[in-house]
Amino acid sequence: MNRNRKYFGMTGSQIGILVALAGALLLILCLAGWLVFGNGFGFSRLPQDIPTPVSSPTLIVIPTITTTPLPTPIPYEQLIPTGWKQHRTALVEIWLPPIYKDAKNIIPEGAALSAVPELILSRPASKTNLYGEFVMVFYEPITTESLDSFLDVKLQSLPSTVRVVDRRKVLVNTTEAVRIATETRVETLELNGLSYVILDGNTVWYVEFIAQINNFYEELELFEDSMQTFRLVK
């Protein structure tokens, strides 16, 4: 293969590094647990022959524990923007503008990834978009006792060229996820990544959007809208 041949504005070596970084950027969902509140009160019976002091009545307000109601899920069909195209496998589904195409054939042979690639889509370079953009879906089994520790291990193993600039818990429709934004450099390219991580049983799913820094923030709303259309095929 000609190493100078370009795909979506990138050389083969740049894409190889990009995919390897995607494997390193596989981040983990940290589910929130239910909080169980319990209060115990003990009373002892006073002997009847001991005088009991008389006290004036005092109003006691018992605090009420309130919970935040779960959001009502939006019907899936209403999450799909008009004119977008469905990308579906036996396991997952996601929607994107028609310009995004299946790009599994760009993965270099023998690329070492810790998770299994389920779907890789790309947007080709253009006059206004000098470098290609990628949307990638991976999965792997959870290997630690807790998602917190799993996420810690993943973050600690990131290359020094990758910087995590934001990490927060979000809802994808009504599904809990972790949203992580990253910045990295691949040879001469400055790239930004947006990763969502979802736990389904013992399987961790990663959905990643990667774009050159000049285009990333222009496409950010599109990436977030696309993520809302991601779902597991049951």
C-alpha atoms as a printed R data frame, in Angstrom:
    type eleno elety resid chain resno       x      y      z
1   ATOM     1    CA   MET     A     1   0.000  0.000  0.000
2   ATOM     2    CA   ASN     A     2   1.272  3.459 -0.846
3   ATOM     3    CA   ARG     A     3   1.920  5.216  2.455
4   ATOM     4    CA   ASN     A     4   1.416  8.620  0.831
5   ATOM     5    CA   ARG     A     5  -2.068  7.792 -0.345
6   ATOM     6    CA   LYS     A     6  -4.634  9.998  1.403
7   ATOM     7    CA   TYR     A     7  -8.067  9.199  2.811
8   ATOM     8    CA   PHE     A     8 -10.414 12.097  3.652
9   ATOM     9    CA   GLY     A     9  -7.480 14.543  3.660
10  ATOM    10    CA   MET     A    10  -5.266 12.354  5.878
11  ATOM    11    CA   THR     A    11  -2.388 10.042  5.091
12  ATOM    12    CA   GLY     A    12  -2.574  6.360  5.927
13  ATOM    13    CA   SER     A    13  -0.190  6.802  8.854
14  ATOM    14    CA   GLN     A    14  -2.292  9.646 10.262
15  ATOM    15    CA   ILE     A    15  -5.425  7.531 10.062
16  ATOM    16    CA   GLY     A    16  -3.608  4.618 11.684
17  ATOM    17    CA   ILE     A    17  -2.575  6.827 14.589
18  ATOM    18    CA   LEU     A    18  -6.093  8.280 14.767
19  ATOM    19    CA   VAL     A    19  -7.694  4.857 15.052
20  ATOM    20    CA   ALA     A    20  -5.138  3.763 17.637
21  ATOM    21    CA   LEU     A    21  -5.949  6.890 19.650
22  ATOM    22    CA   ALA     A    22  -9.633  6.095 19.327
23  ATOM    23    CA   GLY     A    23  -8.908  2.793 21.004
24  ATOM    24    CA   ALA     A    24  -7.131  4.636 23.807
25  ATOM    25    CA   LEU     A    25  -9.984  7.119 24.089
26  ATOM    26    CA   LEU     A    26 -12.561  4.441 24.848
27  ATOM    27    CA   LEU     A    27 -14.110  5.892 27.953
28  ATOM    28    CA   ILE     A    28 -16.463  4.290 30.416
29  ATOM    29    CA   LEU     A    29 -19.934  5.090 31.648
30  ATOM    30    CA   CYS     A    30 -20.248  5.699 35.370
31  ATOM    31    CA   LEU     A    31 -23.840  4.892 36.462
32  ATOM    32    CA   ALA     A    32 -25.355  6.770 39.394
33  ATOM    33    CA   GLY     A    33 -26.654  4.511 42.190
34  ATOM    34    CA   TRP     A    34 -29.832  4.903 44.176
35  ATOM    35    CA   LEU     A    35 -29.430  6.522 47.584
36  ATOM    36    CA   VAL     A    36 -31.186  4.624 50.319
37  ATOM    37    CA   PHE     A    37 -32.104  6.715 53.301
38  ATOM    38    CA   GLY     A    38 -32.846  5.100 56.656
39  ATOM    39    CA   ASN     A    39 -33.437  6.619 60.066
40  ATOM    40    CA   GLY     A    40 -33.793  4.706 63.322
41  ATOM    41    CA   PHE     A    41 -35.266  6.162 66.446
42  ATOM    42    CA   GLY     A    42 -35.261  4.355 69.817
43  ATOM    43    CA   PHE     A    43 -37.461  5.215 72.801
44  ATOM    44    CA   SER     A    44 -37.149  3.862 76.344
45  ATOM    45    CA   ARG     A    45 -40.134  3.531 78.681
46  ATOM    46    CA   LEU     A    46 -39.843  5.738 81.762
47  ATOM    47    CA   PRO     A    47 -40.664  4.155 85.124
48  ATOM    48    CA   GLN     A    48 -44.176  5.175 86.196
49  ATOM    49    CA   ASP     A    49 -43.111  6.181 89.709
50  ATOM    50    CA   ILE     A    50 -40.658  8.806 88.486
51  ATOM    51    CA   PRO     A    51 -42.227 12.236 87.972
52  ATOM    52    CA   THR     A    52 -42.082 13.429 84.439
53  ATOM    53    CA   PRO     A    53 -41.360 17.114 83.815
54  ATOM    54    CA   VAL     A    54 -44.084 18.963 81.987
55  ATOM    55    CA   SER     A    55 -42.999 20.862 78.925
56  ATOM    56    CA   SER     A    56 -44.824 23.290 76.727
57  ATOM    57    CA   PRO     A    57 -45.876 21.891 73.340
58  ATOM    58    CA   THR     A    58 -43.333 22.466 70.597
59  ATOM    59    CA   LEU     A    59 -44.018 22.094 66.905
60  ATOM    60    CA   ILE     A    60 -41.655 19.546 65.352
61  ATOM    61    CA   VAL     A    61 -41.313 19.586 61.583
62  ATOM    62    CA   ILE     A    62 -40.179 16.248 60.199
63  ATOM    63    CA   PRO     A    63 -38.131 16.766 57.030
64  ATOM    64    CA   THR     A    64 -39.539 15.188 53.908
65  ATOM    65    CA   ILE     A    65 -37.179 13.452 51.526
66  ATOM    66    CA   THR     A    66 -37.954 14.418 47.954
67  ATOM    67    CA   THR     A    67 -36.692 12.742 44.818
68  ATOM    68    CA   THR     A    68 -36.248 14.240 41.377
69  ATOM    69    CA   PRO     A    69 -38.674 12.602 38.948
70  ATOM    70    CA   LEU     A    70 -37.111 10.844 35.979
71  ATOM    71    CA   PRO     A    71 -37.566 12.667 32.657
72  ATOM    72    CA   THR     A    72 -40.189 11.377 30.275
73  ATOM    73    CA   PRO     A    73 -38.555  9.717 27.261
74  ATOM    74    CA   ILE     A    74 -39.069 11.450 23.931
75  ATOM    75    CA   PRO     A    75 -40.399  9.116 21.198
76  ATOM    76    CA   TYR     A    76 -37.404  7.924 19.200
77  ATOM    77    CA   GLU     A    77 -38.824  9.058 15.855
78  ATOM    78    CA   GLN     A    78 -38.979 12.658 17.123
79  ATOM    79    CA   LEU     A    79 -35.208 12.623 17.808
80  ATOM    80    CA   ILE     A    80 -34.291 12.050 14.145
81  ATOM    81    CA   PRO     A    81 -33.608 15.295 12.213
82  ATOM    82    CA   THR     A    82 -35.309 15.611  8.835
83  ATOM    83    CA   GLY     A    83 -33.250 14.314  5.932
84  ATOM    84    CA   TRP     A    84 -30.781 12.315  8.019
85  ATOM    85    CA   LYS     A    85 -29.741  8.775  7.091
86  ATOM    86    CA   GLN     A    86 -29.953  5.689  9.269
87  ATOM    87    CA   HIS     A    87 -26.831  3.619  9.988
88  ATOM    88    CA   ARG     A    88 -27.760  0.301 11.559
89  ATOM    89    CA   THR     A    89 -26.031 -2.957 12.421
90  ATOM    90    CA   ALA     A    90 -27.293 -6.046 14.207
91  ATOM    91    CA   LEU     A    91 -26.399 -4.334 17.505
92  ATOM    92    CA   VAL     A    92 -26.769 -0.546 17.214
93  ATOM    93    CA   GLU     A    93 -28.472  2.266 15.338
94  ATOM    94    CA   ILE     A    94 -27.471  5.905 14.813
95  ATOM    95    CA   TRP     A    95 -28.505  8.684 12.373
96  ATOM    96    CA   LEU     A    96 -26.328 11.247 10.587
97  ATOM    97    CA   PRO     A    97 -26.516 13.550  7.555
98  ATOM    98    CA   PRO     A    98 -26.236 11.661  4.235
99  ATOM    99    CA   ILE     A    99 -22.664 12.932  3.687
100 ATOM   100    CA   TYR     A   100 -21.406 10.437  6.298
101 ATOM   101    CA   LYS     A   101 -20.471  7.082  4.757
102 ATOM   102    CA   ASP     A   102 -19.387  3.677  6.033
103 ATOM   103    CA   ALA     A   103 -15.580  3.823  6.414
104 ATOM   104    CA   LYS     A   104 -14.613  0.500  8.008
105 ATOM   105    CA   ASN     A   105 -12.202 -0.157  5.153
106 ATOM   106    CA   ILE     A   106  -9.833  2.579  6.381
107 ATOM   107    CA   ILE     A   107  -8.789  0.669  9.519
108 ATOM   108    CA   PRO     A   108  -5.171 -0.412  9.053
109 ATOM   109    CA   GLU     A   109  -4.662 -4.150  9.152
110 ATOM   110    CA   GLY     A   110  -3.408 -5.300 12.538
111 ATOM   111    CA   ALA     A   111  -4.428 -2.119 14.338
112 ATOM   112    CA   ALA     A   112  -4.465 -2.925 18.060
113 ATOM   113    CA   LEU     A   113  -7.722 -1.829 19.679
114 ATOM   114    CA   SER     A   114  -8.907 -2.812 23.145
115 ATOM   115    CA   ALA     A   115 -12.535 -2.822 22.002
116 ATOM   116    CA   VAL     A   116 -14.412 -4.214 19.024
117 ATOM   117    CA   PRO     A   117 -15.336 -1.684 16.302
118 ATOM   118    CA   GLU     A   118 -19.037 -2.022 15.502
119 ATOM   119    CA   LEU     A   119 -19.511  0.954 13.188
120 ATOM   120    CA   ILE     A   120 -17.105  3.514 11.696
121 ATOM   121    CA   LEU     A   121 -18.447  6.366  9.588
122 ATOM   122    CA   SER     A   122 -16.628  9.264  7.982
123 ATOM   123    CA   ARG     A   123 -17.307 12.595  6.347
124 ATOM   124    CA   PRO     A   124 -14.859 13.259  3.477
125 ATOM   125    CA   ALA     A   125 -12.717 16.362  3.199
126 ATOM   126    CA   SER     A   126 -14.034 19.297  1.171
127 ATOM   127    CA   LYS     A   127 -13.164 22.904  0.315
128 ATOM   128    CA   THR     A   128 -14.656 24.068  3.613
129 ATOM   129    CA   ASN     A   129 -13.709 20.963  5.593
130 ATOM   130    CA   LEU     A   130 -10.043 20.235  4.891
131 ATOM   131    CA   TYR     A   131  -9.891 17.022  6.917
132 ATOM   132    CA   GLY     A   132 -12.292 14.142  7.309
133 ATOM   133    CA   GLU     A   133 -14.508 13.697 10.363
134 ATOM   134    CA   PHE     A   134 -15.191 10.368 12.018
135 ATOM   135    CA   VAL     A   135 -18.022  8.807 14.018
136 ATOM   136    CA   MET     A   136 -17.035  5.527 15.655
137 ATOM   137    CA   VAL     A   137 -18.911  2.984 17.766
138 ATOM   138    CA   PHE     A   138 -16.999  0.390 19.814
139 ATOM   139    CA   TYR     A   139 -17.836 -2.075 22.571
140 ATOM   140    CA   GLU     A   140 -16.049 -4.243 25.116
141 ATOM   141    CA   PRO     A   141 -16.834 -6.103 28.360
142 ATOM   142    CA   ILE     A   142 -16.334 -4.320 31.660
143 ATOM   143    CA   THR     A   143 -13.297 -5.731 33.464
144 ATOM   144    CA   THR     A   144 -13.343 -4.100 36.907
145 ATOM   145    CA   GLU     A   145 -15.606 -4.277 39.931
146 ATOM   146    CA   SER     A   146 -16.880 -0.742 39.442
147 ATOM   147    CA   LEU     A   147 -17.339  1.620 36.557
148 ATOM   148    CA   ASP     A   148 -15.546  4.346 38.479
149 ATOM   149    CA   SER     A   149 -12.362  2.308 38.712
150 ATOM   150    CA   PHE     A   150 -12.715  1.227 35.072
151 ATOM   151    CA   LEU     A   151 -12.948  4.858 33.987
152 ATOM   152    CA   ASP     A   152  -9.959  5.799 36.147
153 ATOM   153    CA   VAL     A   153  -7.840  3.107 34.505
154 ATOM   154    CA   LYS     A   154  -8.839  4.261 31.024
155 ATOM   155    CA   LEU     A   155  -8.063  7.899 31.752
156 ATOM   156    CA   GLN     A   156  -4.704  7.085 33.295
157 ATOM   157    CA   SER     A   157  -3.728  5.054 30.236
158 ATOM   158    CA   LEU     A   158  -4.379  7.866 27.739
159 ATOM   159    CA   PRO     A   159  -1.342  9.014 25.755
160 ATOM   160    CA   SER     A   160   0.339 12.170 27.010
161 ATOM   161    CA   THR     A   161  -0.780 13.939 23.828
162 ATOM   162    CA   VAL     A   162  -4.441 13.552 24.827
163 ATOM   163    CA   ARG     A   163  -5.944 16.121 27.182
164 ATOM   164    CA   VAL     A   164  -9.365 15.686 28.807
165 ATOM   165    CA   VAL     A   165 -11.030 19.105 28.858
166 ATOM   166    CA   ASP     A   166 -14.502 18.161 30.088
167 ATOM   167    CA   ARG     A   167 -16.151 15.216 31.820
168 ATOM   168    CA   ARG     A   168 -19.749 15.103 32.955
169 ATOM   169    CA   LYS     A   169 -22.758 12.832 33.410
170 ATOM   170    CA   VAL     A   170 -25.562 13.347 30.898
171 ATOM   171    CA   LEU     A   171 -28.730 11.718 29.637
172 ATOM   172    CA   VAL     A   172 -29.056 10.393 26.105
173 ATOM   173    CA   ASN     A   173 -32.809 10.704 25.949
174 ATOM   174    CA   THR     A   174 -33.351  8.904 29.293
175 ATOM   175    CA   THR     A   175 -30.227  6.708 29.233
176 ATOM   176    CA   GLU     A   176 -27.398  7.656 31.587
177 ATOM   177    CA   ALA     A   177 -24.028  8.279 29.969
178 ATOM   178    CA   VAL     A   178 -20.709 10.010 30.516
179 ATOM   179    CA   ARG     A   179 -19.777 12.782 28.077
180 ATOM   180    CA   ILE     A   180 -16.051 13.480 27.735
181 ATOM   181    CA   ALA     A   181 -14.389 16.060 25.494
182 ATOM   182    CA   THR     A   182 -10.717 15.687 24.550
183 ATOM   183    CA   GLU     A   183  -8.009 17.488 22.633
184 ATOM   184    CA   THR     A   184  -5.083 15.749 20.949
185 ATOM   185    CA   ARG     A   185  -2.460 16.118 18.252
186 ATOM   186    CA   VAL     A   186  -1.801 13.544 15.517
187 ATOM   187    CA   GLU     A   187   1.383 14.508 13.701
188 ATOM   188    CA   THR     A   188   0.502 17.968 12.337
189 ATOM   189    CA   LEU     A   189  -3.242 17.687 13.006
190 ATOM   190    CA   GLU     A   190  -5.009 19.270 15.976
191 ATOM   191    CA   LEU     A   191  -8.036 17.105 16.732
192 ATOM   192    CA   ASN     A   192 -10.937 17.382 19.149
193 ATOM   193    CA   GLY     A   193 -12.968 14.403 20.294
194 ATOM   194    CA   LEU     A   194 -16.388 14.028 21.878
195 ATOM   195    CA   SER     A   195 -16.998 10.650 23.532
196 ATOM   196    CA   TYR     A   196 -20.156  9.203 25.051
197 ATOM   197    CA   VAL     A   197 -20.013  6.025 27.115
198 ATOM   198    CA   ILE     A   198 -22.992  3.825 27.973
199 ATOM   199    CA   LEU     A   199 -23.136  0.669 30.074
200 ATOM   200    CA   ASP     A   200 -25.529 -2.076 29.000
201 ATOM   201    CA   GLY     A   201 -25.328 -4.982 31.424
202 ATOM   202    CA   ASN     A   202 -21.704 -6.100 31.340
203 ATOM   203    CA   THR     A   203 -21.000 -4.408 28.001
204 ATOM   204    CA   VAL     A   204 -19.532 -0.922 27.667
205 ATOM   205    CA   TRP     A   205 -20.458  1.023 24.521
206 ATOM   206    CA   TYR     A   206 -18.436  3.963 23.214
207 ATOM   207    CA   VAL     A   207 -19.664  6.498 20.655
208 ATOM   208    CA   GLU     A   208 -16.949  8.916 19.518
209 ATOM   209    CA   PHE     A   209 -17.034 11.973 17.272
210 ATOM   210    CA   ILE     A   210 -13.654 13.236 16.052
211 ATOM   211    CA   ALA     A   211 -12.982 16.358 13.987
212 ATOM   212    CA   GLN     A   212 -10.178 18.761 13.204
213 ATOM   213    CA   ILE     A   213 -10.197 21.601 15.732
214 ATOM   214    CA   ASN     A   214 -11.266 24.254 13.191
215 ATOM   215    CA   ASN     A   215 -14.424 22.288 12.376
216 ATOM   216    CA   PHE     A   216 -15.176 20.666 15.719
217 ATOM   217    CA   TYR     A   217 -17.160 23.475 17.324
218 ATOM   218    CA   GLU     A   218 -19.063 24.138 14.106
219 ATOM   219    CA   GLU     A   219 -20.150 20.469 14.128
220 ATOM   220    CA   LEU     A   220 -20.666 20.140 17.896
221 ATOM   221    CA   GLU     A   221 -24.445 20.620 17.795
222 ATOM   222    CA   LEU     A   222 -24.666 18.077 14.960
223 ATOM   223    CA   PHE     A   223 -22.659 15.556 17.013
224 ATOM   224    CA   GLU     A   224 -24.895 16.050 20.040
225 ATOM   225    CA   ASP     A   225 -28.056 15.672 17.935
226 ATOM   226    CA   SER     A   226 -26.651 12.514 16.365
227 ATOM   227    CA   MET     A   227 -25.899 11.036 19.782
228 ATOM   228    CA   GLN     A   228 -29.527 11.434 20.754
229 ATOM   229    CA   THR     A   229 -30.404  9.031 17.938
230 ATOM   230    CA   PHE     A   230 -27.995  6.337 19.133
231 ATOM   231    CA   ARG     A   231 -29.626  3.238 20.568
232 ATOM   232    CA   LEU     A   232 -28.938 -0.428 21.079
233 ATOM   233    CA   VAL     A   233 -30.910 -2.789 18.882
234 ATOM   234    CA   LYS     A   234 -32.740 -5.214 21.163
